[in-house]
Amino acid sequence: TGGPPSPLFGAADFSQQMLRFEEFGTEPMPTAGCPTCLSLPSVPDCTSPPDGAALEAFLLQPANPLPTRAVDTSASNPWEPMIENCIGPLAQTVADGRPPGELWAHQRWDEFYPDEYFQSAQAGARDNGGMRDSKQRHGYALGEFAPGGLYHNTTGVPGSEGTTAGMGIRFHPNMPFQDPTALWTFDGTLPPKLLQARVGRSILFRHYTALPIDAGANRGFGLHTITTHEHTGHNPAESDGYTSAFFFPGEYYDYHWPMRIAGNDHINTAATDPRAGYPDGSGGDVLIPGDWRETMSTHWFHDHMLDFTAQNVYKGNAVMMNYYSVLDRGNENHDCHYADPSNVNMCFPSGTSLDWGNRDYDVNLLVADKAWDASGQLWFNIFNLDGFLGDRMTVNWLYKPYMEVRARRYRFRILNGSVSRYIKIAIIDEAGNRVPYHMVANDGNIMEHAIPFPNAQSVDLPTHAIAERYDIIIDFSRYQPGDKIYMVNLLEHDNGRRPSEALSLAAALSGTSGDSAVGKFFEMRVVEYDGTDTSMDPSEYEPGGKTMVPQPVITAAQVATARHRTFTFGRSSGTDEQPWTIKTDGGQGLGMNPARQSASPDEGDLEIWHIENGGGGWSHPVHIHFEEGRILQRGGAPPPLWEQYARKDVYRIGRMPDSTDEVVVALRFREFLGTYMEHCHNTQHEDHAMLLRWDIESPGQTIAMPAPQPTWEGVFFEDSFRLSTAKGGDVEAAALWDPTIGVNGPVTSTTLPGGGDVVCGDVSGDGTLNISDALMVAQYQVGLRGCSTMPGYQWGDVDEDGACSIVDALKVAQCQVGLIGCGFACPPLICVP
């Protein structure tokens, strides 16, 4: 840490109950303003937060004023009198902190008008008043959250039954409560917050800043201006949380998250595919456009403030977000795929009381290292630019907690929410034996196959970089009530530049490591289960078995014609204050400039990005905003199992055996335009200044989007400029790259004589492979249609036997329900009517 060890105040390991996440809860969008609603509560001085009870009453009101497509310039900051008292006279102030004008207005606002909304305020630590109790979908009355259930009592202490009211913020009951200047969370409270969202249901998030007006009222770290990034959400740029689109205390920013599946404008545009959709709340499904293979699951959102992301996220600006869909319904007993391959719900461990979003056996874990000073207050070393390491491990903001689990299957969504620390998790029983489990999701998506651990490539979970999410399923039914299971961190750090080494399990448990964050950090206590576990058995979905969600189609021709770009992460041309830089397409190492556009892909394109380590033995978890990508190569070879069958949004490069010095990624850019980012998610590296801007542009666009410059008086703009390779990319990398060597390859396709691509088996010619193709082939076989009525007949020979037959129909149907893969080859046929 660069400071003394964080004192424990007599706290014993695993002596407090873990906090379950608290749902924000969403409401239907208001249809009118609220003239009687109160304004954001005032502050008494320059350094204090608003009153907690008043803040809760304010946040429970309807959103007011009514959200608008473009920025609302009519209202002044409600704290204007105190702001001018603290910093001096101003020409004007604003309440709506968004940049003004058409370029930053909400894209496709009327088309994807918000179905629901929620609001929160970033605020200093305070006692929870229980304002979100009524917003919990389980209502503390269903399943394991009901009286008598494992999770009805929120803290494990009498008086916390069915409520979070009275909960203060401290890392352990033996430790002091956190000061409002030390820790800034959503609502200013714990438990940590969770957004439950459904794909296809557009959301508006109104985020207020209720932090001190005086930037120095921060206990030595953190900045009171913020910008919120929904990590890899398929969102328009003005709602992506651009690093210089921040807003000030007293202001709000409306984020518009359309919740569309990528490919909305290009694939399944008629919304007929039963695998693309969301649960309607009454047992039915609502189908939506898009590529079902791009459906997301486990996300998070956090601050992205220019130069202060690390400090603000560490200080509490981070929450999790669960996406629910017809594939990942959050109901383990509703039309399960394992029972009938024509069903689409994967039935991951969750619960059954609600149509969607049950959390009884679906658990979010935010794992992060922290440090505190002699008085027990959260502490951060702002001078350590290599990367800050805390010396104590926390789970959901508590020091080494325990959790009771039923003797059945559980899903754990594990987020590494650290600033600079990588982890590597082993899971063991009390005797030190490794516990078997399966990984079912990697970053934001469900994988094609469930990967068992231990396996031939790794005994334990892979290296887990900052911002990566691993969803795993553990079956506790193999253990007896009273048994204890532990998560153990094996990965030792000497400094924040990179992990040092993964220790053996024996060494990690010995207590002899110089890194006090190594060892056991989370305890699971098995209790009796007398119900019926109807969740899916992940062993049925291992490689060679059933398929969960296959990789999106990338054709060979698309790969062959893709634009290439190269980004090298290192310290070339760095300075003492900004040592970390990025080279683009072989150019000079550059720190962040919000007005510099390093890459300009066109909307609708597929590109190949080469992510390289600049040397020095450093490690960088590289995050690319917007769409998830597919790793084509890792270190010149196919990626390991847990990446081969997954899409990713964080790409590790560095010294660990599973984190090679180069990763080659295929990315698409669809549906939305504007300014996005790429950066190292060791956020101390990002802030100093390993971050760059890239923009999705309309084909033929010649003028770059201006960069916002927020002030207390409103947002102004700076003209932007492009690097010379922003449009053309890295021509040399494209010429040298050999897509036949060690590639996690695209689905086989055929190039049409006049150019363009088809997907093998797509006899309907609609650009996607679906069950209708199997039906058309079957109809052809029984004489109900001729080959001339099938636009893609010539590509119907998926079994390569020289004919379009019922076998081809069967194979297409099997691939659609996950029994086999969809990577067909298709020698062309000739239609003879």
DAFEN-V493801 format. One record per residue. RES is the residue in one small letter. OMEGA is omega in degrees with one decimal (NA if undefined). Layout:
RES|OMEGA / RES|OMEGA
//
This chain:
t|-170.3 / g|179.0 / g|178.3 / p|176.1 / p|178.5 / s|-176.9 / p|-177.7 / l|177.2 / f|178.7 / g|-179.2 / a|176.4 / a|176.8 / d|172.1 / f|-179.0 / s|175.8 / q|-179.3 / q|177.6 / m|175.1 / l|167.9 / r|179.9 / f|177.9 / e|-177.6 / e|171.4 / f|-172.3 / g|179.0 / t|178.7 / e|173.7 / p|179.0 / m|175.5 / p|-178.9 / t|179.7 / a|176.1 / g|-177.4 / c|-175.2 / p|-179.8 / t|-178.1 / c|179.0 / l|174.1 / s|174.1 / l|-175.5 / p|-178.5 / s|177.9 / v|-175.7 / p|-177.1 / d|-173.8 / c|-171.0 / t|-173.6 / s|174.5 / p|172.0 / p|177.5 / d|-174.9 / g|-179.4 / a|178.6 / a|178.8 / l|178.8 / e|178.7 / a|179.1 / f|-176.7 / l|177.6 / l|176.5 / q|172.1 / p|176.2 / a|-177.5 / n|4.3 / p|-179.3 / l|178.8 / p|-178.1 / t|-179.2 / r|178.5 / a|-176.2 / v|175.8 / d|-177.5 / t|-172.3 / s|-172.0 / a|175.6 / s|176.3 / n|-178.9 / p|178.1 / w|-172.5 / e|-179.4 / p|-179.7 / m|177.9 / i|179.8 / e|175.8 / n|-176.3 / c|-173.3 / i|178.4 / g|-176.8 / p|178.5 / l|178.4 / a|178.9 / q|169.3 / t|179.5 / v|174.0 / a|178.5 / d|-172.6 / g|-178.9 / r|172.4 / p|-176.3 / p|173.0 / g|-176.3 / e|-174.6 / l|179.7 / w|172.9 / a|-177.9 / h|177.2 / q|173.3 / r|-174.5 / w|-178.7 / d|-179.2 / e|-178.8 / f|-178.9 / y|-174.7 / p|173.9 / d|-175.9 / e|-177.7 / y|167.2 / f|178.8 / q|179.1 / s|177.0 / a|171.9 / q|-170.8 / a|179.1 / g|-176.3 / a|-179.8 / r|176.0 / d|175.9 / n|178.4 / g|179.3 / g|-173.8 / m|-178.7 / r|177.9 / d|-175.6 / s|-179.5 / k|177.4 / q|-174.6 / r|176.8 / h|177.1 / g|-173.5 / y|-176.8 / a|-175.5 / l|172.7 / g|-177.8 / e|177.3 / f|178.9 / a|174.1 / p|-176.7 / g|177.5 / g|-175.9 / l|-169.1 / y|177.1 / h|177.1 / n|-170.4 / t|-177.2 / t|-173.6 / g|-178.8 / v|178.5 / p|-177.7 / g|-179.3 / s|-178.9 / e|174.8 / g|179.7 / t|170.7 / t|-178.7 / a|178.3 / g|-178.8 / m|173.4 / g|-177.8 / i|172.0 / r|-174.1 / f|178.9 / h|179.5 / p|177.9 / n|-171.8 / m|-179.3 / p|171.8 / f|-178.5 / q|178.0 / d|179.3 / p|178.4 / t|-176.5 / a|-171.4 / l|-177.6 / w|-177.7 / t|171.6 / f|-172.3 / d|-174.2 / g|-171.8 / t|160.8 / l|5.5 / p|173.0 / p|-170.7 / k|-178.9 / l|170.9 / l|172.7 / q|-173.6 / a|176.9 / r|175.0 / v|180.0 / g|178.0 / r|-174.6 / s|-174.6 / i|167.7 / l|176.5 / f|174.4 / r|-175.8 / h|176.9 / y|170.6 / t|177.8 / a|180.0 / l|-175.8 / p|176.2 / i|178.6 / d|-178.7 / a|180.0 / g|-179.7 / a|-171.0 / n|-178.4 / r|171.0 / g|178.6 / f|-177.7 / g|178.6 / l|-172.6 / h|172.1 / t|-172.3 / i|169.9 / t|-166.0 / t|-179.2 / h|172.7 / e|-164.6 / h|180.0 / t|169.9 / g|178.5 / h|-168.8 / n|174.4 / p|-170.0 / a|-177.1 / e|177.6 / s|-179.3 / d|-178.8 / g|179.7 / y|-168.9 / t|178.3 / s|172.7 / a|-176.2 / f|-178.9 / f|-165.5 / f|176.5 / p|-177.2 / g|-178.8 / e|172.0 / y|175.7 / y|178.0 / d|176.7 / y|-178.1 / h|-178.8 / w|-174.7 / p|176.9 / m|177.7 / r|172.4 / i|179.2 / a|-174.4 / g|-177.7 / n|-175.6 / d|-169.4 / h|-172.6 / i|178.1 / n|-173.6 / t|177.6 / a|178.3 / a|179.8 / t|-176.6 / d|-176.9 / p|-179.7 / r|178.2 / a|-178.4 / g|-178.2 / y|176.9 / p|-175.3 / d|179.6 / g|-178.4 / s|179.1 / g|179.2 / g|-179.4 / d|172.1 / v|-177.1 / l|-177.4 / i|176.7 / p|175.5 / g|-179.0 / d|-175.7 / w|180.0 / r|177.6 / e|179.9 / t|-177.6 / m|-175.5 / s|-172.7 / t|-179.4 / h|169.9 / w|171.5 / f|-167.6 / h|179.1 / d|176.8 / h|-174.7 / m|179.4 / l|177.1 / d|-175.2 / f|-179.6 / t|-177.4 / a|-175.7 / q|-177.6 / n|177.7 / v|178.4 / y|-175.7 / k|174.1 / g|-177.3 / n|179.7 / a|175.6 / v|179.5 / m|-175.2 / m|177.0 / n|173.6 / y|175.2 / y|-173.8 / s|175.6 / v|177.7 / l|-175.4 / d|-167.7 / r|-171.1 / g|173.6 / n|-170.8 / e|-177.9 / n|-178.4 / h|174.8 / d|-172.6 / c|179.2 / h|-177.5 / y|-179.6 / a|-179.3 / d|-176.7 / p|176.4 / s|173.5 / n|-175.5 / v|-177.4 / n|-177.6 / m|176.1 / c|173.0 / f|178.4 / p|-176.5 / s|-175.2 / g|-173.5 / t|-171.9 / s|-177.5 / l|177.2 / d|179.0 / w|172.5 / g|174.4 / n|-178.7 / r|-178.9 / d|-174.5 / y|178.9 / d|-163.8 / v|174.1 / n|177.6 / l|173.2 / l|-177.1 / v|-178.0 / a|173.7 / d|-179.7 / k|173.2 / a|175.7 / w|-174.6 / d|-175.7 / a|179.2 / s|177.1 / g|-178.3 / q|179.9 / l|-173.0 / w|-178.5 / f|178.8 / n|-175.8 / i|-176.6 / f|179.5 / n|-175.9 / l|176.8 / d|-177.7 / g|-176.2 / f|177.2 / l|169.6 / g|-177.5 / d|178.0 / r|178.2 / m|176.9 / t|172.1 / v|-177.2 / n|175.5 / w|178.3 / l|178.3 / y|174.1 / k|-179.6 / p|170.7 / y|175.9 / m|173.4 / e|179.8 / v|175.4 / r|178.7 / a|-177.5 / r|-179.7 / r|175.2 / y|168.9 / r|174.6 / f|176.0 / r|-170.1 / i|176.1 / l|169.1 / n|-177.3 / g|-179.4 / s|173.8 / v|-174.0 / s|-173.3 / r|166.7 / y|175.2 / i|171.4 / k|-168.8 / i|165.4 / a|178.5 / i|-171.2 / i|171.6 / d|-176.4 / e|-179.3 / a|-179.9 / g|177.0 / n|179.5 / r|-179.9 / v|177.0 / p|178.0 / y|179.9 / h|168.7 / m|-178.6 / v|177.8 / a|-178.1 / n|-169.5 / d|-169.1 / g|-170.2 / n|172.0 / i|-176.4 / m|177.2 / e|178.0 / h|173.7 / a|-176.5 / i|-179.8 / p|170.5 / f|-4.5 / p|174.1 / n|-174.7 / a|-177.8 / q|179.9 / s|176.7 / v|-176.8 / d|176.3 / l|178.2 / p|172.7 / t|-172.9 / h|-175.7 / a|177.2 / i|176.8 / a|175.9 / e|174.9 / r|173.0 / y|174.1 / d|-179.0 / i|174.4 / i|176.1 / i|177.5 / d|-179.3 / f|-178.6 / s|178.8 / r|-178.3 / y|-177.0 / q|173.1 / p|-176.1 / g|177.2 / d|179.3 / k|179.5 / i|-174.4 / y|163.8 / m|-174.7 / v|173.3 / n|-178.7 / l|-165.7 / l|-176.2 / e|175.5 / h|167.6 / d|179.1 / n|-175.5 / g|179.4 / r|-173.4 / r|169.7 / p|-179.4 / s|178.3 / e|172.6 / a|-179.2 / l|169.8 / s|179.5 / l|-180.0 / a|-179.6 / a|-179.6 / a|-178.9 / l|-173.9 / s|-177.8 / g|-176.8 / t|179.9 / s|174.9 / g|178.7 / d|-173.8 / s|175.2 / a|174.5 / v|176.9 / g|180.0 / k|178.5 / f|-178.9 / f|-177.3 / e|176.4 / m|-176.1 / r|-174.9 / v|175.0 / v|-173.4 / e|174.1 / y|-179.4 / d|177.3 / g|177.7 / t|179.2 / d|-178.8 / t|-179.5 / s|-177.9 / m|173.6 / d|-173.9 / p|-179.7 / s|177.8 / e|-174.0 / y|176.5 / e|177.2 / p|-174.5 / g|178.6 / g|-179.6 / k|-179.4 / t|173.6 / m|178.8 / v|-177.8 / p|177.7 / q|173.1 / p|-177.4 / v|168.1 / i|-175.0 / t|179.0 / a|-179.9 / a|177.4 / q|177.1 / v|-176.4 / a|-176.0 / t|-175.5 / a|170.8 / r|178.7 / h|172.7 / r|179.8 / t|179.2 / f|-177.1 / t|-175.0 / f|-177.8 / g|-177.8 / r|-179.7 / s|178.2 / s|178.1 / g|178.0 / t|178.5 / d|-177.7 / e|179.5 / q|-173.1 / p|-171.9 / w|-173.9 / t|176.4 / i|170.5 / k|176.8 / t|175.2 / d|176.3 / g|-179.2 / g|-178.7 / q|173.1 / g|-174.9 / l|168.2 / g|-173.5 / m|168.2 / n|-175.2 / p|-179.2 / a|-178.3 / r|179.3 / q|-175.6 / s|179.7 / a|-175.8 / s|177.2 / p|176.0 / d|176.2 / e|179.9 / g|-176.3 / d|164.7 / l|178.2 / e|177.1 / i|-177.7 / w|176.8 / h|-178.9 / i|-171.6 / e|173.8 / n|-176.8 / g|176.4 / g|178.2 / g|-179.4 / g|-178.0 / w|176.5 / s|-178.8 / h|169.6 / p|-172.4 / v|179.8 / h|174.9 / i|-177.6 / h|173.1 / f|-173.4 / e|171.9 / e|179.8 / g|174.1 / r|176.0 / i|177.7 / l|179.2 / q|170.2 / r|-178.5 / g|179.1 / g|-179.0 / a|175.3 / p|179.2 / p|177.2 / p|-173.2 / l|-173.9 / w|171.8 / e|179.3 / q|-175.6 / y|-175.0 / a|162.8 / r|-175.4 / k|168.7 / d|171.4 / v|-174.1 / y|-177.1 / r|166.5 / i|-179.0 / g|-164.0 / r|-178.5 / m|-176.3 / p|179.9 / d|-176.4 / s|-172.0 / t|-176.2 / d|175.0 / e|173.3 / v|177.3 / v|-169.3 / v|172.0 / a|-176.1 / l|172.8 / r|-176.7 / f|-169.6 / r|168.8 / e|-173.7 / f|-178.0 / l|171.1 / g|-166.4 / t|179.4 / y|-174.9 / m|169.5 / e|-174.8 / h|169.7 / c|-179.6 / h|155.0 / n|-164.4 / t|168.9 / q|172.8 / h|179.3 / e|-175.7 / d|-173.1 / h|-2.2 / a|-172.6 / m|-173.4 / l|175.8 / l|179.0 / r|168.6 / w|-175.1 / d|166.7 / i|-176.0 / e|171.8 / s|176.8 / p|-179.3 / g|179.5 / q|-176.0 / t|-176.6 / i|179.7 / a|175.8 / m|174.8 / p|-178.5 / a|179.6 / p|175.9 / q|-177.6 / p|173.5 / t|174.7 / w|-176.5 / e|-179.0 / g|-175.7 / v|175.3 / f|-173.8 / f|173.5 / e|177.6 / d|-179.9 / s|177.2 / f|-176.6 / r|165.3 / l|-175.6 / s|-179.4 / t|-173.4 / a|179.3 / k|-172.4 / g|-179.7 / g|-176.0 / d|-176.9 / v|-179.0 / e|178.8 / a|178.8 / a|-178.6 / a|-174.7 / l|-172.9 / w|178.3 / d|-176.4 / p|-179.7 / t|-175.4 / i|170.8 / g|-175.3 / v|167.4 / n|-156.8 / g|177.9 / p|173.5 / v|-179.1 / t|179.0 / s|179.1 / t|176.2 / t|179.6 / l|-179.1 / p|-179.1 / g|-176.8 / g|-178.2 / g|-173.7 / d|170.6 / v|173.4 / v|-177.3 / c|-177.4 / g|-177.5 / d|-176.5 / v|177.9 / s|178.2 / g|-178.8 / d|175.1 / g|179.5 / t|179.7 / l|-179.7 / n|-172.0 / i|179.0 / s|177.3 / d|177.3 / a|-179.9 / l|-179.6 / m|178.8 / v|178.7 / a|177.4 / q|177.6 / y|-177.0 / q|-179.2 / v|172.8 / g|-179.8 / l|175.5 / r|176.3 / g|-178.2 / c|-179.3 / s|177.6 / t|-179.2 / m|-175.5 / p|-179.2 / g|-177.1 / y|-174.4 / q|-179.8 / w|-175.4 / g|-176.1 / d|-174.4 / v|177.9 / d|171.9 / e|178.8 / d|176.3 / g|-179.4 / a|173.0 / c|-169.6 / s|179.5 / i|176.4 / v|177.8 / d|177.4 / a|-179.4 / l|-178.8 / k|177.3 / v|179.2 / a|179.5 / q|180.0 / c|-177.8 / q|179.2 / v|172.4 / g|-179.0 / l|175.6 / i|176.1 / g|-176.9 / c|-177.1 / g|-176.2 / f|164.0 / a|-174.1 / c|172.5 / p|-172.3 / p|175.8 / l|174.6 / i|180.0 / c|174.0 / v|-175.0 / p|NA
//
